Structure formats: C-alpha cells, structure tokens
Amino acid sequence: MDLNAPPSPEEDNSIRVDTLTYQYAGQERVTGFETMDQPQERRNGGSKRRYVEVDPTHMSQQSKRSHGFQSVSNGSYDRYSLPPGWLDCPPYGDAVSFIIPSKVPLGESFNDKITPDKRYSPQQVIRQQRRLGRDIGLVIDLTNTNRYYQESDWTREGIKYVKIRCAGRDAVPDNESVEKFILEVDRFSSRYAHLNKYILVHCTHGHNRTGYMIVHFLIRTESVSVKEAIDRFYEARPPGIYKQDYIEDLYNTFGEQMPTTFVCPRTPEWKKTPDHDDDVTAGLQDNDVQASEMTNDDILGDVVPHNQIESMRQFCYQVLKPRVRGRGKPQFPGSHPVSLNRDKLQLLRQKYYYATWKADGTRYMMLITWNGCYLIDRNFNFRSVQLRFPCGNINEGAAGNTHNYTLLDGEMIIDTDPSTHRQERRYLIYDLIAINKTSLVERPFSDRWMILENQVIKPRNKEREVLFKTRNPYYRYDLEPFRVRRKDFYLLSAVPKLLKEFIPRLSHESDGLIFQGWEDEYVPHTHEGLLKWKYPEMNSVDFRFEVGNNNCHILWLNERGRPKKMDDCRVVFRNPSIDIYSLSGKIIECSFDPEENVWVYMRMRPDKSNPNEFITFKKVKRSIKDNITEEVVLNEIQDIIRLPMYVDRIKNDCKTFEKNGRRK
C-alpha cells in the first residue's frame, strides 16, 4: 500500500502513517473495534441481577416510549365524556402481592352518564375493597389528565395519592415514570407493610400501563422472569397486558428472549376503539413520531435521583483526591486542555507527546457500575444510559461479571454517513481514571491507555463478537443507545496526515488537535500540560449573554467564581434568523474576528451552565494573537520530531507496534 495515498472505498478504509493505522469514524473494518456495518447490542448487565434490588438508579434506555402526541383536532370537547370501553371494562382485579390493578374511578360529576349499576367512584372503590379485607393506603394514578376525579376524593379518607402521568396509547411508560413508580411503591411498602395496607394502581382501563408498571415491580423486587411476572398479572387481571409493544419492551428491557410460542392476548371486546381518553385537551390524535436530526445539544439518558447522584459524585472525588476540588458547588472534575500558544509550543520539545484529533462533540465522563452506566456532563450531573462493559474472560453462553465503579473520560460525537446521511452517536473514550474502584490518576497516560484497551474495550468487543454469532444471546448490544470505542492517539510524526488526510475525511466535526503527554498523570480541572490547538477561525470563548436595557448586548465571564462583565467585548450575530432575545441568560460560544475586533456568535451551549473563567479568556486571546496557523504547527512538528528524544522514541515505538501487531 502506498503510505502517502488516501484509501479507496474498496480498501479497508485505513491508511498507514508511521506504522499507525488511521480508522475513519463510521467506516472502520478492523477486528476488535466497533464499526458502522456491524451490529451492536444493549445493556442490562447481562442478567436480571441488575433489577433484583429496588434502586432508583436502575434506569433503562428511552426509546419510542418517551414520545408524547401533540396534534389537536378541531372537534368539540366534552370534559365529562366517558373513556371508550370504560363501562364494560371490569372495575378491578385480584391483588398482585399488595397491589390492586384497577380501571380509573370516575367522580360523581360523571353520574348522569352512568347507570347506577355501572358506577365506579373513589368512594365505591374504598367500600368495595374494604369488604374484601383490603384497606387502601395509597392510590397511584397513571392517567394523563386530571378530569376523572378530585385528589381530595382519596386524601380526605386518609389515603395518599400520587400522580404519575403516562401518555398511554402507543407510548410505553417512560423510564422516569417507571422509576418513580418503583420508588413510591417501595417507599410505601417499607413504611406501611406492618399495617397490611394495599396500593390501588390505575390507568384508564387498568391493563397495559398498569400491568407494565406492576410487572416491572415484580421482576425488580422478586427476581422473577419476565414471563412469570406477565403471567401473574394475567391471572390477577385477565387478559393482562394485551399490547404487543408493551410486552416486547419488557423483554427487551430485561434482556430476556421472548418465547417463540408466545401469543399476545387479543384486545378485549369492550376495548375496540383507540385510546384518546387520557388527554387534558380534546381530540388529541396519534402522530407518527418523526425522526429528528441528531445534534450535540440533545439530552441523553434518563434522570437519576439526587440521592444517588451525590454518592457517585463522592466516588469521583475520592479517586481524584487530593487533586480535585470538592468544596462548594459541585464541579465537573474532568481534565481540561489549555490553548496552544507560542510559549506552550515549547512543552512539545520538553517531554514526549502524542497527538489526536479534537472532536467537536460533547464532553462526558462515564461511570460504570454493576447495576448501571452513567454519563456525567459538564455540570457534574449524571444520567443513566443502557450499556454493558464485561470484565475478564468471556465464556460463550454465560454472562460474566461487569465492571463496577470504573470511571472513563471521553466525548460524544455524531457520525454522519456522507452518502446516506444516516446519523449515529459514538462515545470516544480517551482516558481511564479508575478501574473497578482502583484509582489510576497517578499512572502515566501510556499505562492508562493500554489498560483501557485491554481491560475495558477488548472484553466488550470480544463478548459482542461472540453474542453476534449466538442464536439466542443473553444480551443485545445492537439495542444500546450509542457506540463505544477507544480514541486513537498517534506519534507526532503522523500530525501532517492527521491534518491533511484524516480530519478532512472524518464523518463527524473536528476543530483541531489535542496533544497529550505520554507520561502525564491525570490532572483534574485545568491541565497546563494538556494542549489543544484549534484552527484559528475556531478559537472560541464561552460567554454568558444578556440583553440589557435598550437592547444592549452584555457579555459575562467568571473570575474566581464571580461574574465579570466584559465591557470591552462586543458580540455580533451574523445570521439574521437568530432570535437574540431567546439567548439572553444563556451560554454562547463566540469566535473572534480580529479585523472588526468583535466576537462572532457561533452557537448556544446548552451543555454548559457557566461561562469560561477570565484566565481562560486571556489564554484564548493569547492564542489568537500568536496566530498559530496550520502551517506554523506543521513546521514546528517537523522540527520537534528531529530532536533526539523524538527520533529514538518514534523509532522504538514503531518497532514495538510492528512486533506486537498492535495498533496505536
């Protein structure tokens, strides 16, 4: 292969540069790394053990189930119309443990539309259940409206009432609603179990949403299989859950294979019309959910309860101490590079560096625990995502142990296929901070990077490969919300091809280079030895923007944690379609135009809640002033790699990589 020629589409989409293989995102075909044309699969830890304990952090991926319906018809609306099928729907079922499934009771305001023998009001529910020896202590309402009865119908009888809005129709209850349901049931049972109190759960008809929630609770507290839990609900309230997508979602969520003999129950005769009854406004119609374009501003993952977040934050502080500042407002503890200026260029001559491309994505750390995986954003908030990271040897047909308290650092990018415009998220891991509760911050980057490959990436890819060939896999990687791979770092001698050939072919945005000290420890917050070079036109600062009196534009930074008004800075918005007033109070990223001496609006940064520090602003201005262009970088690199330190190390690294048959 010609080392200087770009790869053709027929080749393996890789080029050799100083014995380094460049993989083009979205087009890799190298064994052991995830590729766009290979299936991937989804996390639940590989077994039900993730759901054994009642833990609000056990959250699963949101899919179509989180979407609501928004279109409104022009028809007239009767607030007291009966839900379709409600009259002939059986009012309640047998208790499942201490939970009673029920259709929605209708208050007395509906009485003129219901004959006495069909009425089912909150007062009647209480009396009927008491006659059966069931004293209701809690009602959980899963409907998406408040029109059916008054909350006081329950509370004045000493019964606690909880509202968890679920859209119904073709939307499976979203994960946050499921977690709230589990939390409320568990909290109630722990407090009132000795009083033999019951919980009444209802949606509109008491089958699909109600059954879905109860099945979740059974699986996660009694460690039964999905089939067992579904059957128990069926026996208590025939015909059970009768929507196929609800049942499929339960099997997918808990990573179990649906039996080939399974037949979904038929829709009851009393329920033959669409669910349009759970909406506050009239005539809401089901809309086909249109796939929207992915952006870096999209919020990923599911909400995590605050009490769980605090314990995970403390773990992050623990593995980084005494390096990390943990006082006052929680701060994102990840390492931040500094802008490359002419002074910082000298660092490249003083110690051994590797280089990689700077992806223009969204920064996330990732915490992997035995029962969940969490993205950590710049605000040091956690959101649950469904991924699996196995440990050690992978035995075909058996789910092994998973990582527990492994902390990664990386960035989320969006790959876009240039021909089909298909988009796919990918998490690029570029550092490893802790592995299975063991801190690695004092180990050199070269060690951390290889441990990441051997103990995090390889077991995952090996299991993925095995399961892909398995007829009935115990885990589905193809259902994970995004792909995962280790980010590649290259010898400085590869920088010319990084800039000239690799970055132009990337299927995601890149705005420059990162220079990583090969022997550096992990440094939280600002790392003066971790260098970023941006294309001059992309050097930017994150300001807080405000629209003041007389439409005056005001920019703010932080200085030692306090707001600093930047009176000497002027911002311009060159896109006339931008709604400037909607940006007031938000963080905006701006580049500098030296000819007009103004900051130019680039984009809003919803992933950030604070502007840059004033010291960062000064460093960026210094980089802009120094005007380190691509030509300057290339010329400097050519001089640097001729230094004896680099000549010897590059030669040795190349020999080592070739001998071991490894990519770096």
Salt bridges, closest charged atoms under 4 A:
GLU28 OE2 - ARG426 NH1 3.59
GLU28 OE2 - ARG485 NH1 2.71
GLU34 OE2 - ARG460 NH2 3.21
GLU34 OE2 - ARG464 NE 4.00
ASP37 OD2 - ARG29 NE 3.91
ASP55 OD2 - HIS58 NE2 3.80
ASP78 OD2 - LYS113 NZ 2.17
ASP88 OD1 - LYS118 NZ 3.32
ASP135 OD1 - ARG130 NE 3.84
ASP135 OD2 - LYS197 NZ 3.10
ASP141 OD2 - LYS163 NZ 2.89
ASP141 OD1 - HIS202 NE2 3.67
ASP153 OD1 - ARG156 NH2 3.21
GLU179 OE1 - ARG220 NH2 2.89
GLU184 OE1 - LYS160 NZ 3.51
GLU184 OE2 - ARG187 NH1 3.75
GLU222 OE1 - ARG232 NH1 2.56
ASP231 OD2 - LYS227 NZ 2.87
ASP249 OD2 - ARG65 NH1 2.24
GLU269 OE2 - LYS272 NZ 3.89
ASP275 OD2 - LYS243 NZ 3.33
ASP275 OD1 - LYS271 NZ 2.64
ASP278 OD2 - ARG209 NH2 2.42
ASP279 OD1 - ARG169 NH1 3.18
ASP286 OD1 - ARG169 NE 3.10
ASP298 OD2 - ARG425 NH2 2.59
GLU310 OE1 - ARG313 NH1 3.99
ASP343 OD2 - ARG622 NH2 3.03
ASP360 OD1 - ARG603 NH2 3.10
ASP409 OD2 - ARG363 NH2 2.77
GLU411 OE2 - LYS487 NZ 2.66
ASP415 OD2 - ARG426 NE 2.74
ASP415 OD1 - HIS508 ND1 2.91
GLU424 OE2 - ARG422 NH2 3.89
GLU424 OE2 - ARG483 NE 2.78
ASP431 OD1 - ARG448 NE 2.72
GLU442 OE2 - ARG323 NH1 3.91
ASP447 OD2 - ARG443 NE 3.43
GLU453 OE1 - ARG486 NE 3.42
GLU463 OE1 - ARG388 NE 2.72
GLU465 OE2 - LYS469 NZ 3.75
ASP478 OD2 - ARG476 NH2 2.59
GLU480 OE1 - ARG460 NH2 2.60
ASP488 OD2 - ARG485 NH2 2.81
ASP488 OD2 - ARG663 NH2 2.79
ASP511 OD1 - LYS358 NZ 3.34
ASP511 OD2 - LYS534 NZ 3.95
GLU519 OE2 - ARG649 NH2 3.46
ASP520 OD1 - LYS351 NZ 2.97
ASP520 OD2 - HIS527 NE2 3.37
GLU521 OE1 - ARG323 NH2 2.63
GLU528 OE1 - LYS344 NZ 2.89
GLU528 OE2 - LYS619 NZ 2.69
ASP542 OD2 - LYS608 NZ 2.26
GLU559 OE1 - LYS564 NZ 3.60
ASP567 OD1 - LYS565 NZ 3.86
GLU589 OE2 - LYS534 NZ 3.86
GLU589 OE1 - ARG603 NE 2.67
GLU589 OE1 - ARG605 NH1 3.24
ASP593 OD2 - ARG574 NH2 2.72
GLU596 OE2 - ARG574 NH2 3.39
ASP607 OD2 - ARG378 NE 3.55
ASP607 OD2 - ARG605 NH2 2.82
ASP626 OD2 - ARG622 NE 2.99
GLU630 OE2 - LYS500 NZ 3.29
GLU636 OE1 - ARG349 NH2 2.77
ASP639 OD1 - ARG642 NH1 3.35
